[in-house]
Amino acid sequence: MVELVVEVERSGSAALVRIMGDLDKTTVPQLQRPLRDLITDGCTSLVIDTTELAFCDSSGLWLLLQTQQQIRQQGGAMRLDGVHGVLRRILEITGLSAAFPAEEAVPHNLRSRRLPPPV
């Protein structure tokens, strides 16, 4: 089993969250806690970098949907970066591609500069 690694970079009300490994029902809590903390602490501009995400199941997709809804309720926005492979396919099959603003992978050294502006 591949573990999930979560890295958070915060700048004011904006945050970049990098997820690496497998996002499934056993690892969702590892991502859920930092996302919940960011939202509770007033994050309104969230980028989730999925460049190194190896796998995502329905529970991972559900967490992403819930997080997006919570950010929107605070008047903010969430974007997925580096969507590829299984996650891209799941978003296409479920018709959720349009629900998540997404960008292709960006160079590692530029990711933190691509945070959306605070809302």
C-alpha positions in Angstrom: 0.0 0.0 0.0 1.3 3.5 -0.9 1.0 6.1 1.8 -0.3 9.6 1.3 2.0 12.5 1.9 0.5 15.9 2.4 2.5 19.2 2.3 0.8 22.6 3.0 2.2 26.0 2.0 0.2 28.9 3.3 0.3 32.6 2.4 -2.3 34.7 4.0 -5.8 33.5 3.0 -4.2 31.4 0.2 -2.8 27.9 0.4 -1.1 25.3 -1.8 -1.6 21.7 -0.7 0.5 19.0 -2.4 -0.7 15.4 -2.2 1.5 12.5 -3.1 0.7 8.8 -3.1 -2.8 7.2 -2.9 -5.9 9.0 -1.9 -8.4 6.3 -0.8 -10.7 5.5 2.1 -7.8 4.6 4.3 -5.8 7.8 3.6 -8.6 10.4 3.3 -8.3 11.4 7.0 -4.6 12.4 6.4 -5.8 15.0 3.9 -9.1 15.8 5.5 -7.5 17.2 8.7 -5.2 19.8 7.1 -8.0 20.8 4.7 -10.4 21.3 7.5 -7.8 23.3 9.5 -7.1 25.6 6.5 -10.8 26.3 6.0 -11.4 26.9 9.7 -8.4 29.3 9.7 -10.0 31.4 6.9 -8.4 30.0 3.8 -10.4 31.2 0.8 -8.0 30.5 -2.0 -6.9 26.9 -2.3 -4.8 25.1 -4.9 -4.5 21.3 -4.5 -1.5 20.0 -6.5 -2.2 16.4 -7.7 0.9 16.1 -9.8 2.3 13.2 -7.7 -1.1 11.7 -6.9 -0.9 8.0 -7.9 -4.5 6.9 -7.2 -7.8 8.4 -6.1 -11.0 6.5 -5.3 -14.6 7.7 -4.7 -13.9 8.7 -1.1 -11.0 10.9 -2.2 -13.2 12.5 -4.9 -15.9 13.0 -2.2 -13.4 14.8 0.0 -12.4 17.1 -2.8 -16.0 17.9 -3.6 -16.8 18.6 0.1 -13.7 20.9 0.4 -14.7 22.8 -2.7 -18.2 23.3 -1.4 -16.9 24.6 2.0 -14.4 27.0 0.3 -17.2 28.4 -1.9 -19.5 28.8 1.2 -16.8 31.2 2.5 -16.7 33.1 -0.8 -13.5 31.5 -1.9 -12.3 29.2 -4.7 -10.5 25.9 -5.1 -8.4 24.7 -8.0 -6.7 21.4 -8.9 -3.3 21.5 -10.5 -1.5 18.7 -12.2 -4.6 16.6 -12.8 -3.6 13.4 -14.6 -4.1 9.6 -14.8 -6.7 8.1 -12.6 -8.0 11.4 -11.1 -8.4 12.9 -14.6 -10.3 9.8 -15.7 -12.6 9.8 -12.7 -13.4 13.4 -13.2 -14.2 12.8 -16.9 -16.3 9.6 -16.2 -18.3 11.3 -13.4 -18.8 14.5 -15.4 -17.1 16.5 -12.7 -14.3 17.9 -14.9 -16.1 21.2 -15.4 -16.8 21.4 -11.6 -13.1 21.6 -10.8 -11.0 24.4 -12.4 -7.9 22.5 -13.2 -4.5 23.2 -14.7 -1.9 20.9 -16.2 1.2 20.2 -14.2 3.5 23.2 -13.6 7.2 23.2 -12.8 7.8 22.5 -9.1 9.7 25.8 -8.5 6.7 27.8 -9.9 3.9 26.2 -8.0 3.9 28.3 -4.9 3.9 31.5 -7.1 0.7 30.3 -8.8 -1.6 30.6 -5.8 -4.8 32.4 -6.7 -5.1 35.8 -5.3 -6.9 36.1 -1.9 -10.6 36.6 -2.3 
